[in-house]
Amino acid sequence: MPWKRRKSYTKMELEKYQYSIEYTLCCFITFSSDYIRPFPVFKGILLAILIGFLLGYFIPKCDEDNQNWMPQSNASKNYEADLLAVLDSKAIENISRTFSSVPHLAASPRDVEMAGIIERLWKQYGFEVELPTYEVLLSYPKKNTSNKVQIINQTGHTTFETTDLLDGDGVPSFLGYSGSGTVWGDLVYVNYGIQDDFKVLRNYSISLNNSIAIIRYGRIFRGSK
């Protein structure tokens, strides 16, 4: 069964009609007060006729010119399939590898280089592209100093220490905008650090007071851990 077309109107257009009616009525009421006072018998009739005319003129009308603009119910189009048909998975993979092949810390030379790559690509696609410059507060790891974790036994001797294996362009592991310093405490494994994981610890009466939580990467944003 075909769908019948009804002319659609935005909220802004409907409000425009409403304001037009209100403004015209205001003008007419002012006019009638000044000039139709000698004819009180016809004032109400004229006002009613004018209101009916304005409502009939400004209220959105059904467009009868094209009643069958919508598709038949059995002719639905698979837009998802059309979108997937034009996507190139290999191109997406290549772009991802290009951008992730070298560390690109925010505002680093490599980061600026990548912005230029994106600018050239988007211009090839026909977009108008700008590269604005902003001054923002960024967090960086200390130069020549890497974060490390040590396990110290009861006698104060180090039994284990992590080692950063970095190439020349590597960035030491760090959590941006976190505090710097040295902390001591018992180690507590907290899985992904989501609420359910902390509920498990509470059920086993495991406290995190004066402890260092070891949390896996993933599931939630690292800044929330």
N, C-alpha and C positions, 0 to 999 in steps of 0.2 A: 504494500500500500504506500503510495507516494506521500511525501511530507509536503505540507503547505508552507509556503514561505511567509514569514512575517518580518516586516522591516524592523531592524534592531536599532536601538538608540542607546548612546552612552549616558552615564549619569550626568555628565556635564551638559549634554544636549537637553535632557529632560529638565534640568535646573534652569537652563536658558529659557525653555518654554514657560516654566513656572514664573520666572522673573518677568518675562514679557507680559504675561497675563496680569500679574500683580501691578506692574507699572502702568499698563493701559487702564486697568480698573481705577487706579488711583487718580489718573488724569481725568477719567470720565466723571468720577464722583466729585472732583473739584469743579469740573466744568458745569455739572448739573446743579451744584449748590449755588453757583454764581448766576447761571443764565436760565435755568428751567424752573426757578422758584415760582413764576407766575402760573405754571401749569402743573400743580401738584397731582392732578388726576392722572396724568400720563407719565409722571416721573417713574413710578414703579414698573409700569409696562415697558417703557423704553430701556430701563436698566436691565430688566430680565431678558429682553431681546438681545441687547448688546452682550450680556454675559454668555448667552447661548451661542451667539455668533463667534465670540472669542474662543470659547471652549472647542467648538467645532473646527475652528481654523488652526489652533495651536496644538491640540491633542494629536499625537502621532497616529498616522493613518496606515492601514494595511496596504501593502503594495500588491495590487492585483495583476501587475503586468507579467510577473513570472512566478507561477505557483509551484513549480517543480524544480526548484534550484537545488534541493538537497538530494543526495543519492538514494536509491532504493535500499530498503533494509537488508536485502541479500547481496548488496554490492559494496560492502565495507572494504576499505582499502587498508592494506597492511603497511603502515608507515614505518614500522620498526624494520621490516625486511628491506624497504627501500633505503633506509639510512645505513644499515649494515652492508648493503651492496656497494655503496660508494666509499666505504672506509677501507683503508689498506693497512692491514695488521703489520705487514713487513715495514712499511714506512713509519708507523708508530713505534715499532721496536727500534729502528735505526735512530730515530730522534731521541728516544729515551736513553739509548746507549751513548749517543754523542754528548748529551747533557750530563750524564752521570760518570763518564769515563775519567774525569779529572775533578778533584775537590773544587768547589766553588763557594767558599765562605762569603757571606754577604759583604758587598762592597769591595771584594778582592778584585784584582785584575782579571781573573778568570770569570768572575761574576759579571763584570762589565762587558767582557768579550761575548759571553752568552747572550746578554741583552742585545748586542749588535747583531748576533745571528738571528734572534727572533725578529728583530726589526726588519732585516732583509727578507726573511721568509714571508712575513705578513705583507710587506710591500709587493712581493711577487704575487700574492693572492689578491691584490687590489685594494688593500686597506690603507687608510691614512694613519701613519704611525708617528708618535712623538716619544722622545726619551727625556722626560722631565727629571730634574735633579732635586733631591730632598736631603735635608740635614736631620739625621735621626740618631738616637743613642743606641749603639750596638755593643754587644758583649763579646769579648774575644778571650781565648785562653792566653795565659802568660807565656811569653816567648821563652824558649829553651827550658821550659818547666812543664812536665807532664804530670797529670793526675795519676796516682797509684794507690793500690790497696795492699796492705800488709797484714799478715796473720802473725800475731806475737803470742808466744806461749807464756806460761805463768812465771817463768824466770826472766822474762823481758827480752828473749831472743826472737829474731824474725825467722819464722819457719816457711813463709811463702811471701813472695812479692810479685805483683804484676809487672809486666814489661810491655811498653808500647812498641809495636813493630810498624814503623812508619817509613815511607819512602821520602824522597826529597820534597815532594809537594803535599805530603800528608798533613792533616790537622789533628793535633792532640785531642783525645776525647774529652768533652766537657759538656756541662749543661748550662746553656745560656741564661744569664741573669741570676744564677744561683750564687750563694755566698762562698767566699774563699776561706780556707783555713784547714786545720787538722782536727779530726774528731776521733774519739775513742768510744768503744762500746761493744757489747755482745752482738753477734751477727744473728739476724732473724730473716729467714727466707719468707717472702710475702707473695710469691708467684707473680701475677701481673699487677698487683697493687690495686685491684678494683674492690668495691665494697664487699662483694661476696668472699673475697680472700681474707679480708680483715674479720669478717664474721666467723670464718673457720678458726682463726687464731683465738678469737674471744671464746668460742665454744670449747677450745682446748686450754683455756686459762693461760694463754701465752701473752705476756705483756711486752710492749715495745718501748717502755720507759727506759731511757739511757741506753738505747740499742741502735744499731745500724741496720736498716732494712735493705735487704738485697731483693731487687725487683726486676723481673724480666721485662724486656723491651716488647712493646706491642699492646694490642687490645684498646688502649686509651692513649690520649696524647701524652707524650713524655713530660711536658710541663706540668701535668696534673698529678704526676706520681709523687 
